[in-house]
Amino acid sequence: MADYSFHIATQDDIQAITDIYNAAVIRGGSSADTTPRTYAQRKAWVESHHDPYAVFVTTVPATDAATEGGERIIGFSALSVFYDRAGYDGVTDLAYYIAPEWQGRGAGTFTLAKLLDECRNRHMRKACGIIFADNRGSIALMKHFGFTQFGLMPQAATDSTGTMRDMSYWHLDL
């Protein structure tokens, strides 16, 4: 297993976040965005997260000489507002994206574990995930961490491939 690290995203991480997200958009199956996002759009998204919400990156040690001692971003995740009304304070919508070449190598499990630690450290009371119902990897992660499915919306969203997908809704009491 790789030597993963996890930290809050900085301005320097936005290009990597944009690249990883756009790889997911283009491939389809994990985002309802139908076209890639620009750097400016991802920057605005990162900057829209205010405490207790935040964006994080998952990294591994860099292996090339140009970044000796540095890190390579292989994923990102976020705790976002679930619903913008005061009564929902303490409930977070979480998201995570792993670079395609790092999927299936434990990075998603590491990232979601750290993200849930952040939920608890930030005194969240409930975490929610909204996932395409046929996204087997994310569904497996939800189950692994004890999330409960609380809903299914048939034919709710189209992805970049033009595929109409069902949405599954998951929650975890923290």
C-alpha positions as CSV (number, residue, x, y, z in Angstrom):
1,M,0.0,0.0,0.0
2,A,1.2,3.5,-0.8
3,D,2.3,6.0,1.8
4,Y,-0.8,8.3,1.6
5,S,-1.1,11.7,3.2
6,F,-4.1,14.0,3.6
7,H,-4.3,17.7,4.2
8,I,-6.5,20.7,3.6
9,A,-6.2,22.0,0.0
10,T,-4.3,25.2,-0.7
11,Q,-4.3,27.5,-3.7
12,D,-1.3,25.5,-5.1
13,D,-3.5,22.4,-5.2
14,I,-6.3,23.7,-7.4
15,Q,-4.8,22.7,-10.8
16,A,-4.4,19.1,-9.6
17,I,-8.0,19.1,-8.2
18,T,-9.2,20.4,-11.6
19,D,-7.3,17.7,-13.5
20,I,-8.5,14.9,-11.3
21,Y,-12.1,16.1,-11.4
22,N,-12.1,16.6,-15.2
23,A,-10.7,13.1,-15.7
24,A,-13.8,11.8,-13.8
25,V,-16.1,14.1,-15.7
26,I,-14.7,12.9,-19.1
27,R,-14.8,9.2,-18.2
28,G,-18.4,9.5,-16.9
29,G,-20.0,7.5,-14.1
30,S,-19.1,9.7,-11.1
31,S,-20.2,13.3,-11.8
32,A,-23.3,15.0,-13.2
33,D,-21.2,17.7,-14.7
34,T,-21.4,17.0,-18.5
35,T,-18.4,19.1,-19.5
36,P,-15.0,19.6,-17.9
37,R,-14.7,22.5,-15.4
38,T,-12.2,25.3,-15.8
39,Y,-9.5,26.2,-13.3
40,A,-11.5,29.3,-12.3
41,Q,-14.6,27.3,-11.7
42,R,-12.7,24.8,-9.5
43,K,-11.0,27.7,-7.7
44,A,-14.3,29.3,-6.9
45,W,-15.6,25.9,-5.7
46,V,-12.7,25.4,-3.3
47,E,-13.0,29.0,-2.1
48,S,-16.7,28.5,-1.4
49,H,-15.9,26.1,1.5
50,H,-15.9,27.9,4.8
51,D,-15.3,26.4,8.2
52,P,-16.5,23.8,9.2
53,Y,-16.5,22.8,5.5
54,A,-13.3,22.3,3.6
55,V,-11.6,20.7,0.6
56,F,-8.7,18.3,1.1
57,V,-6.1,16.5,-1.0
58,T,-4.7,13.0,-0.8
59,T,-1.1,12.8,-1.7
60,V,1.8,10.3,-2.1
61,P,5.5,11.1,-2.0
62,A,6.7,12.4,-5.4
63,T,9.0,10.0,-7.2
64,D,10.6,12.3,-9.8
65,A,13.8,14.3,-9.2
66,A,12.0,17.6,-10.0
67,T,9.8,17.3,-7.0
68,E,12.3,15.7,-4.6
69,G,10.8,15.7,-1.1
70,G,7.5,16.9,-2.5
71,E,4.1,15.3,-2.9
72,R,2.0,14.2,-5.8
73,I,-1.7,14.8,-5.4
74,I,-3.7,11.7,-6.3
75,G,-7.1,12.6,-5.1
76,F,-9.3,15.2,-3.4
77,S,-12.3,15.2,-1.2
78,A,-14.7,17.7,0.4
79,L,-17.0,18.4,3.2
80,S,-19.7,20.6,1.7
81,V,-22.9,22.2,2.9
82,F,-25.7,19.6,2.7
83,Y,-28.6,22.1,2.6
84,D,-28.2,25.8,3.1
85,R,-30.6,26.3,6.0
86,A,-29.5,26.6,9.7
87,G,-31.5,23.5,10.8
88,Y,-29.1,21.4,8.7
89,D,-26.0,22.7,10.4
90,G,-23.9,19.6,11.3
91,V,-24.9,17.7,8.3
92,T,-22.3,17.5,5.5
93,D,-22.4,16.4,1.9
94,L,-19.1,14.6,1.3
95,A,-17.4,13.9,-2.0
96,Y,-14.2,12.2,-3.0
97,Y,-12.4,11.7,-6.3
98,I,-9.3,9.6,-6.9
99,A,-7.1,9.9,-10.0
100,P,-7.9,7.0,-12.4
101,E,-4.4,5.4,-12.1
102,W,-4.7,5.3,-8.3
103,Q,-8.2,3.7,-8.1
104,G,-8.3,0.2,-6.6
105,R,-5.1,0.8,-4.6
106,G,-6.6,1.8,-1.3
107,A,-6.5,5.5,-1.9
108,G,-10.3,5.8,-1.7
109,T,-10.5,3.9,1.5
110,F,-7.7,6.1,3.0
111,T,-9.4,9.3,1.8
112,L,-12.8,8.4,3.1
113,A,-11.4,7.4,6.5
114,K,-9.6,10.7,6.8
115,L,-12.7,12.6,5.6
116,L,-14.8,11.0,8.3
117,D,-12.2,11.8,10.9
118,E,-12.5,15.4,9.7
119,C,-16.3,15.2,10.0
120,R,-15.9,14.2,13.6
121,N,-13.2,16.7,14.4
122,R,-15.4,19.4,13.0
123,H,-18.4,18.2,15.1
124,M,-20.5,17.1,12.2
125,R,-23.4,14.9,13.3
126,K,-24.2,13.3,10.0
127,A,-22.4,12.7,6.7
128,C,-24.3,12.2,3.4
129,G,-23.1,10.9,0.1
130,I,-25.0,11.2,-3.2
131,I,-23.6,8.6,-5.7
132,F,-24.6,7.2,-9.0
133,A,-26.3,4.0,-8.2
134,D,-24.1,2.0,-10.6
135,N,-20.8,3.4,-9.2
136,R,-19.7,0.1,-7.6
137,G,-16.5,1.4,-6.1
138,S,-18.2,4.3,-4.2
139,I,-21.1,2.1,-3.2
140,A,-18.6,-0.5,-1.7
141,L,-16.9,2.3,0.2
142,M,-20.2,3.5,1.6
143,K,-21.0,0.0,2.8
144,H,-17.4,-0.5,4.2
145,F,-17.7,2.5,6.4
146,G,-21.3,1.7,7.6
147,F,-23.3,4.2,5.6
148,T,-27.0,3.3,5.2
149,Q,-28.8,3.9,1.9
150,F,-31.8,6.1,2.4
151,G,-33.0,6.7,-1.0
152,L,-32.8,6.0,-4.8
153,M,-33.9,8.5,-7.4
154,P,-34.4,6.7,-10.8
155,Q,-33.0,8.4,-13.9
156,A,-32.0,11.5,-12.0
157,A,-28.8,12.7,-13.7
158,T,-27.0,12.5,-17.0
159,D,-23.2,12.3,-17.1
160,S,-20.8,13.4,-19.8
161,T,-21.3,10.2,-21.8
162,G,-25.0,11.0,-22.1
163,T,-25.9,8.1,-19.9
164,M,-29.0,8.7,-17.7
165,R,-28.1,7.4,-14.2
166,D,-30.0,6.6,-11.0
167,M,-28.8,8.4,-7.9
168,S,-28.4,6.7,-4.6
169,Y,-28.4,8.6,-1.3
170,W,-26.4,7.4,1.7
171,H,-26.0,8.7,5.3
172,L,-23.8,7.9,8.4
173,D,-24.5,9.1,11.9
174,L,-21.3,10.4,13.4
